[in-house]
Amino acid sequence: MNGHFSAQSSTSSRLEPYVPQPVELAGYGLVDLAAGYAWEEARITAYATNLFDKEYFLYEYGPGAMATLGDRREVGIRLDDRF
């Protein structure tokens, strides 16, 4: 079993000379978890990324304009097999 926490402090989205008021993006924290079991030839892993489905912006052009959202929660099971 493993887990990962990543944090991003608030930051400006656009640092360009002609932008008088850069858009300030809020800080956020993300939690990822994974747990699995392995045999001689196979491994099964259950995982979750962005466990708490935190909505966060990676980029924002301006208020009410284009923006890029970060990844949503993903939950899954993966099976790896060697043959």
trRosetta pair geometry for C-beta under 8 A, 3 or more apart (Angstrom, degrees):
i j d omega theta_ij theta_ji phi_ij phi_ji
1 33 7.6 -10 -170 -171 90 91
1 34 7.1 174 -149 95 49 53
1 35 4.2 -4 -105 -106 86 90
1 36 7.8 164 -79 17 50 55
2 33 7.5 172 92 -152 48 50
2 34 5.5 -2 58 60 85 93
2 35 7.8 172 20 -79 52 52
3 31 6.9 -16 -170 -168 105 89
3 32 6.8 159 -158 87 55 56
3 33 4.9 -13 -106 -104 85 74
3 34 7.7 179 -80 23 44 63
4 31 7.3 153 82 -156 53 44
4 32 4.4 -5 57 58 102 103
4 33 7.8 -164 23 -71 68 38
5 29 6.4 0 -174 -177 95 106
5 30 7.1 165 -152 83 50 49
5 31 5.5 -13 -101 -101 77 71
5 32 7.9 -166 -72 24 35 69
6 29 7.0 171 88 -153 44 59
6 30 5.1 -6 57 55 91 97
6 32 7.9 25 0 0 101 106
7 27 7.0 21 179 176 87 108
7 28 7.4 -167 -146 99 56 41
7 29 4.5 -17 -101 -103 82 86
7 30 7.8 -173 -76 19 40 65
8 11 7.2 -61 164 -8 101 119
8 27 5.7 -168 100 -147 62 70
8 28 5.6 8 52 52 98 74
8 29 7.7 -175 22 -78 63 43
8 56 7.7 115 55 174 129 149
9 27 4.5 -34 -149 -103 31 125
10 24 5.9 18 175 176 116 98
10 25 6.2 175 -154 88 66 56
10 26 5.6 -41 -104 -141 96 29
10 27 4.4 -75 -45 -38 63 86
11 24 7.6 168 90 -154 24 60
11 25 5.3 -11 63 55 73 105
11 27 7.8 99 -11 -81 74 72
12 15 5.5 91 104 -64 129 90
12 22 4.1 23 -161 133 118 139
12 23 6.9 123 -160 72 64 47
12 24 6.0 -43 -99 -100 60 57
12 25 7.2 142 -130 10 9 85
13 22 6.4 177 49 176 67 90
13 23 4.2 -12 30 74 124 103
13 24 7.5 -140 -8 -80 87 9
13 25 5.2 105 -61 -37 92 108
13 57 7.4 -35 -92 130 126 122
13 59 5.5 117 -155 -152 106 52
13 60 4.6 -99 -96 49 169 73
13 61 7.5 -114 132 -65 136 18
14 19 5.0 86 116 -12 120 177
14 22 5.1 -159 70 -136 72 90
14 23 6.1 61 15 24 96 89
14 61 7.1 59 -49 -139 135 40
14 62 7.9 -24 7 -64 144 74
15 19 7.7 -132 -134 55 13 128
15 22 6.1 8 -84 -105 52 149
16 19 4.7 81 63 -2 91 110
16 22 7.9 141 27 -94 66 101
19 22 5.4 78 120 -81 124 68
23 60 4.6 -111 127 91 155 108
23 61 7.4 79 -5 98 147 15
23 62 6.0 -158 -56 -108 125 38
23 63 7.1 173 -108 -45 113 66
25 56 7.9 74 177 -179 107 84
25 57 5.2 -132 -135 83 110 107
25 58 7.8 28 -144 -150 157 8
25 59 7.8 -58 -74 -100 142 20
25 60 6.3 156 -83 11 96 112
26 56 7.2 -122 78 -134 93 85
26 57 7.5 88 35 32 80 100
28 54 5.6 143 -168 150 120 137
28 56 4.0 -54 -32 -101 168 142
28 70 7.6 -152 78 13 158 156
29 54 7.2 171 72 -72 51 171
30 49 7.7 9 170 178 120 71
30 50 5.3 -51 -148 -102 108 67
30 51 7.9 130 -177 19 66 75
30 54 6.1 -132 -96 42 73 134
30 56 7.9 -96 -63 10 104 146
30 70 7.9 -121 -74 144 136 148
31 50 7.5 94 56 -136 55 22
31 51 4.4 -49 90 29 100 119
31 52 6.2 63 35 -5 113 99
32 47 7.4 1 -177 -175 91 96
32 48 6.8 -174 -149 95 53 59
32 49 4.8 -2 -115 -118 102 63
32 50 7.2 5 -79 -29 78 37
32 51 6.7 177 -97 -30 27 97
33 47 6.8 177 95 -150 55 55
33 48 5.1 13 52 51 91 96
33 51 5.9 49 4 -75 104 134
34 45 5.7 2 -173 -177 106 111
34 46 7.1 168 -151 87 56 47
34 47 4.1 -7 -105 -106 89 91
34 48 7.7 -169 -72 25 55 55
35 45 7.1 163 85 -152 32 65
35 46 5.6 -10 62 59 83 93
35 47 7.8 174 22 -79 53 53
36 43 5.9 38 161 175 133 94
36 44 5.8 -179 -152 94 90 47
36 45 3.5 -35 -84 -98 128 71
36 46 6.8 170 -80 16 67 59
37 43 7.2 -178 92 -150 41 61
37 44 5.7 1 54 55 83 91
38 42 7.3 -177 -152 99 57 46
38 43 4.2 -15 -107 -105 84 93
38 44 8.0 -175 -81 23 43 56
39 42 4.9 18 49 54 109 82
39 43 7.2 -157 26 -72 64 48
41 81 6.2 32 139 -158 89 72
41 82 5.1 -126 -161 59 76 85
41 83 7.0 63 -177 -75 128 62
42 79 6.8 -12 -170 -173 109 87
42 80 6.6 161 -156 88 57 56
42 81 4.5 -10 -105 -104 93 77
42 82 7.4 -152 -73 18 49 68
43 79 7.5 163 85 -155 50 45
43 80 4.6 -1 56 57 96 103
43 81 7.9 -165 25 -71 60 45
44 77 6.7 -3 -174 -176 94 99
44 78 7.3 165 -154 85 48 51
44 79 5.3 -12 -105 -104 79 74
44 80 7.9 -167 -75 24 35 67
45 77 7.1 163 85 -156 47 53
45 78 4.8 -11 60 58 97 97
45 80 7.5 25 1 -2 108 103
46 76 7.5 -170 -148 100 54 38
46 77 5.1 -23 -99 -101 71 79
47 74 7.9 6 110 109 96 90
47 75 7.3 -175 94 -145 53 46
47 76 5.9 -9 58 62 88 77
47 77 7.7 157 17 -93 72 32
47 78 6.8 10 5 0 117 110
48 51 4.7 73 125 -100 122 82
48 73 6.8 -12 -170 -167 93 95
48 74 7.1 169 -150 87 47 51
48 75 4.7 -4 -105 -103 86 81
49 71 6.8 -13 123 117 122 132
49 73 6.9 167 85 -150 59 46
49 74 4.7 10 47 50 101 97
50 53 6.1 79 136 -96 101 32
50 54 6.0 -126 -161 34 96 81
50 70 7.5 159 -97 124 141 110
50 71 5.9 -169 -23 102 142 89
50 72 6.3 -160 87 160 149 25
50 73 4.6 -129 95 -90 96 55
50 74 6.9 72 38 11 98 71
51 73 6.6 73 -129 -128 11 108
52 73 7.5 -160 67 -84 17 122
53 72 6.3 9 -140 -167 83 78
53 73 4.0 -54 -85 -27 80 123
54 70 7.7 -3 99 76 88 130
55 69 6.6 -44 -160 -150 82 116
55 70 7.6 156 -163 49 37 92
55 72 8.0 -1 -95 -105 70 78
56 69 7.2 120 76 -160 41 68
56 70 4.4 6 74 15 92 130
57 60 5.1 8 172 -45 147 106
57 67 5.5 -58 -134 -175 118 116
57 68 6.7 106 -163 74 71 55
57 69 6.2 -58 -103 -105 55 50
57 70 7.0 -139 -92 -18 6 86
58 68 4.6 -53 62 101 101 107
58 69 7.0 79 6 158 90 8
58 70 5.3 123 -44 -72 98 76
59 66 8.0 -12 116 124 101 91
59 67 6.4 176 95 -154 62 52
59 68 4.2 37 45 30 97 111
60 63 7.9 41 159 -71 123 36
60 65 7.3 113 177 71 73 87
60 66 7.6 169 -152 100 44 54
60 67 4.3 -1 -110 -112 75 99
60 68 7.6 -134 -64 26 49 63
61 65 4.2 -90 82 112 109 123
61 66 4.2 53 0 59 133 88
61 67 6.7 -122 10 -68 77 56
62 65 4.1 46 58 18 84 135
62 66 7.9 52 29 40 71 66
69 72 7.8 26 132 -55 122 81
71 74 7.0 -38 162 -18 116 112
